Amino acid sequence: MTVDPDHLGHSGGTLADAGRLLERVAHAIGPASPTLGRLAAAISVVRLGARLLPAGGRFFKRHPVGSVLVVAGMLGAVYLLRPPPLSPRQRLG
């Protein structure tokens, strides 16, 4: 078994894009971000998602159970990054 450095660089780039995608999603849904910043983050989420879609398809074909776990983990991370709901007293105060 040999390791191809070019293939490692490509995989590392894909992983970096996935991390950047999660970061931009967190920025896009963050209420503290200005509207223009959230709009720019949403645009970059769409671009990164389009770049990662082919790699995700290949991963799903090779490892269907693992890809479902990865998607569930990413959805869980986005769920945990959302802001907590405001109570009625905080909204009125």
C-alpha positions as CSV (number, residue, x, y, z in Angstrom):
1,M,0.0,0.0,0.0
2,T,1.5,3.3,-1.0
3,V,0.5,6.9,-0.2
4,D,0.1,9.3,-3.1
5,P,0.9,12.9,-1.8
6,D,-1.2,14.5,-4.5
7,H,-4.2,12.5,-3.4
8,L,-3.6,13.5,0.3
9,G,-3.5,17.1,-0.7
10,H,-6.8,16.8,-2.6
11,S,-8.4,15.0,0.4
12,G,-7.1,17.6,2.8
13,G,-8.5,20.4,0.6
14,T,-11.9,18.8,0.7
15,L,-11.8,18.4,4.5
16,A,-10.8,22.1,4.8
17,D,-13.7,23.1,2.5
18,A,-16.1,21.1,4.7
19,G,-14.8,22.8,7.8
20,R,-15.1,26.2,6.1
21,L,-18.6,25.3,5.1
22,L,-19.6,24.7,8.7
23,E,-18.0,27.9,9.8
24,R,-19.9,29.9,7.1
25,V,-23.2,28.2,8.0
26,A,-22.7,29.2,11.6
27,H,-21.9,32.8,10.5
28,A,-25.0,32.9,8.3
29,I,-27.4,31.8,11.0
30,G,-25.8,33.9,13.8
31,P,-28.1,36.7,14.9
32,A,-25.2,38.9,16.0
33,S,-23.9,39.1,12.4
34,P,-24.9,42.1,10.3
35,T,-27.3,41.5,7.5
36,L,-24.7,42.0,4.7
37,G,-22.3,39.6,6.5
38,R,-25.0,37.0,6.7
39,L,-25.9,37.4,3.1
40,A,-22.2,37.0,2.1
41,A,-21.9,34.0,4.3
42,A,-25.0,32.4,2.7
43,I,-23.5,33.0,-0.8
44,S,-20.3,31.3,0.2
45,V,-22.3,28.4,1.7
46,V,-23.9,27.8,-1.6
47,R,-20.6,28.0,-3.5
48,L,-18.8,25.6,-1.0
49,G,-21.8,23.3,-1.1
50,A,-21.7,23.1,-4.9
51,R,-17.9,22.3,-4.7
52,L,-18.4,19.6,-2.0
53,L,-21.4,17.9,-3.6
54,P,-19.4,15.7,-6.0
55,A,-17.1,14.5,-3.2
56,G,-20.2,13.8,-1.0
57,G,-21.7,11.7,-3.8
58,R,-18.6,9.6,-4.1
59,F,-18.3,9.2,-0.3
60,F,-22.0,8.1,-0.2
61,K,-21.4,5.5,-2.9
62,R,-18.4,4.1,-1.2
63,H,-19.6,4.3,2.4
64,P,-23.4,4.7,2.7
65,V,-23.6,4.2,6.5
66,G,-20.6,6.4,7.2
67,S,-22.0,9.2,5.0
68,V,-25.4,9.1,6.9
69,L,-23.5,9.5,10.1
70,V,-21.5,12.4,8.8
71,V,-24.6,14.2,7.6
72,A,-26.3,13.5,10.9
73,G,-23.3,15.0,12.7
74,M,-23.2,18.1,10.5
75,L,-27.0,18.6,11.1
76,G,-26.4,18.2,14.8
77,A,-23.6,20.8,14.8
78,V,-25.8,23.3,12.9
79,Y,-28.6,22.6,15.4
80,L,-26.3,23.3,18.3
81,L,-25.0,26.5,16.8
82,R,-28.4,28.0,16.5
83,P,-29.3,30.7,19.0
84,P,-31.5,29.8,22.0
85,P,-35.1,30.9,21.7
86,L,-36.0,34.0,23.6
87,S,-38.5,33.7,26.4
88,P,-41.6,36.1,26.3
89,R,-40.2,38.2,29.1
90,Q,-36.9,38.9,27.2
91,R,-38.8,39.9,24.1
92,L,-41.0,42.4,25.9
93,G,-38.3,43.7,28.2
